[in-house]
Structure formats: C-alpha cells, structure tokens
C-alpha cells in the first residue's frame, strides 16, 4: 500500500484581508480565465500552488489580492508545497503582513 502525502503550508487567515476572502468567494462563483484550484474549507481556504510553472505573484496581484496573501502563496510555491492552507487557527508568522478583520 502506498501512502499519499501532500506537502502543505499552513498559515493563519490573519495573513489575508477581508477583501481577499471576498475575492476568493467571487473566484469560486465566477472563475476568470486563469485556472486556479481554490477550495473553501471550514474556517479558511486551500489554494493549489503545485501547478504553477512560474511565480504566482503576477496572477494574484492582477486579481487584486493583498501583499500578505500573495507572499503566503509565494512562500508555499518556493518551498515546493502542493497547497497553501489559510486556516483561522493556523500559525501567524512574524515575517508576513498581518491584517485585522
């Protein structure tokens, strides 16, 4: 039996803004031409970053996401993660922007 193990960066939703949350909801309801995998989960979001062939900074910046959100996605991407999981109980990192909701 082979185990399926996925590498995921877990970060607090404090590293995203309320606007980011709204943008993700809008993305799910009406996806733009970019093909991102975005899953709404209990108390947060999961973004699939393994499929990016180049830095995801421009993709998310063009869609209007905050610097904190983009930096979290980039951190997952450069660390070869499959997913970035924004969770309300996830860790808050001192080196990433933090937002009050």
C-alpha positions, 0 to 999 in steps of 0.5 A: 500500500502506498501512502499519499502525502501532500506537502502543505503550508499552513498559515493563519487567515490573519495573513489575508484581508477581508477583501481577499476572502471576498475575492476568493468567494467571487473566484469560486462563483465566477472563475476568470480565465486563469485556472486556479484550484481554490477550495473553501474549507471550514474556517479558511481556504486551500489554494493549489500552488503545485501547478504553477510553472512560474511565480504566482505573484503576477496572477494574484496581484492582477486579481487584486489580492493583498501583499500578505496573501500573495507572499503566503502563496509565494512562500508555499510555491518556493518551498515546493508545497502542493497547497497553501492552507489559510486556516483561522487557527493556523500559525501567524508568522512574524515575517508576513503582513498581518491584517485585522478583520 
